[in-house]
Amino acid sequence: MTRDTVLSRELKALQEELAASRRQHLSAPADPTSASGRTAAPAGQPKDTPDEQELGGELREFVDEIKQFVEDAEKNVAAHPITSVIGAMVVGILIGRLLGRR
């Protein structure tokens, strides 16, 4: 369970860093002309293209799926610890044999 809490804290820290980076990116001038004050962009409005918005949505979905996978795995391991350990050992042996045959 400690791994899951560490993983959850790490994901939360990454999300906070990403949010801070986005805020910084939005507050920084995009080009030198806006820095000189010639063309002022409205503050707080992201200038994401539709492709960037779609990619952001897909990344959010991916992160949500990873979180759900980790939660499900935690529940399964907690419910069946011996079976999980034996299964992991068998998978490890199979991977070792496959990689050892070079």
C-alpha positions as CSV (number, residue, x, y, z in Angstrom):
1,M,0.0,0.0,0.0
2,T,2.9,2.3,0.6
3,R,3.8,2.1,-3.1
4,D,0.3,3.3,-4.0
5,T,0.5,6.3,-1.7
6,V,3.9,7.2,-3.0
7,L,2.6,6.8,-6.6
8,S,-0.5,8.9,-5.7
9,R,1.7,11.6,-4.2
10,E,4.0,11.6,-7.2
11,L,1.1,11.9,-9.6
12,K,-0.4,14.8,-7.6
13,A,3.0,16.5,-7.6
14,L,3.3,16.1,-11.3
15,Q,-0.2,17.5,-11.8
16,E,0.6,20.5,-9.6
17,E,3.9,21.1,-11.6
18,L,1.9,20.9,-14.8
19,A,-0.7,23.4,-13.6
20,A,2.0,25.8,-12.4
21,S,3.8,25.5,-15.7
22,R,0.5,26.2,-17.6
23,R,-0.1,29.3,-15.4
24,Q,3.4,30.5,-16.0
25,H,3.1,29.9,-19.7
26,L,-0.2,31.8,-19.9
27,S,1.2,34.7,-17.9
28,A,4.4,35.0,-19.9
29,P,4.2,36.9,-23.2
30,A,4.1,34.7,-26.2
31,D,6.1,36.9,-28.6
32,P,8.3,40.0,-28.3
33,T,5.6,42.3,-29.7
34,S,3.3,41.6,-26.8
35,A,6.1,42.1,-24.4
36,S,6.6,45.7,-25.7
37,G,2.9,46.3,-25.2
38,R,2.0,46.8,-28.9
39,T,-0.5,43.9,-29.0
40,A,-1.9,42.9,-25.7
41,A,-3.5,39.4,-25.6
42,P,-6.4,38.9,-23.2
43,A,-5.1,37.5,-19.9
44,G,-6.2,34.1,-18.8
45,Q,-7.3,32.8,-22.2
46,P,-5.3,29.8,-23.4
47,K,-4.1,30.0,-27.0
48,D,-4.2,26.3,-27.5
49,T,-4.9,25.0,-31.0
50,P,-7.6,22.4,-31.4
51,D,-4.8,19.8,-31.8
52,E,-3.3,20.8,-28.5
53,Q,-6.7,20.7,-26.8
54,E,-7.4,17.3,-28.2
55,L,-4.0,16.1,-27.0
56,G,-4.6,17.5,-23.6
57,G,-7.9,15.7,-23.4
58,E,-6.3,12.4,-24.4
59,L,-3.5,12.8,-21.9
60,R,-6.1,13.5,-19.1
61,E,-8.0,10.4,-20.2
62,F,-4.7,8.4,-20.2
63,V,-3.8,9.6,-16.7
64,D,-7.3,8.7,-15.5
65,E,-7.1,5.2,-16.9
66,I,-3.7,4.7,-15.3
67,K,-5.1,5.8,-11.9
68,Q,-8.1,3.4,-12.3
69,F,-5.7,0.6,-13.3
70,V,-3.6,1.2,-10.2
71,E,-6.6,1.3,-7.9
72,D,-8.0,-1.9,-9.4
73,A,-4.6,-3.6,-9.0
74,E,-4.4,-2.5,-5.4
75,K,-7.9,-3.9,-4.7
76,N,-7.0,-7.2,-6.4
77,V,-3.7,-7.6,-4.6
78,A,-5.3,-6.8,-1.3
79,A,-8.1,-9.3,-1.9
80,H,-5.8,-12.1,-3.2
81,P,-2.2,-11.5,-1.9
82,I,-0.9,-15.0,-2.3
83,T,-2.3,-15.5,-5.8
84,S,-0.8,-12.1,-6.8
85,V,2.7,-13.0,-5.6
86,I,2.6,-16.4,-7.3
87,G,1.4,-14.9,-10.5
88,A,4.1,-12.2,-10.4
89,M,6.7,-14.9,-9.8
90,V,5.5,-17.0,-12.7
91,V,5.5,-14.0,-15.0
92,G,9.0,-13.1,-13.9
93,I,10.2,-16.6,-14.6
94,L,8.7,-16.6,-18.0
95,I,10.2,-13.2,-18.9
96,G,13.6,-14.4,-17.6
97,R,13.5,-17.5,-19.7
98,L,12.5,-15.6,-22.8
99,L,15.2,-13.0,-22.4
100,G,17.8,-15.6,-21.4
101,R,17.5,-17.5,-24.7
102,R,19.5,-15.1,-26.8
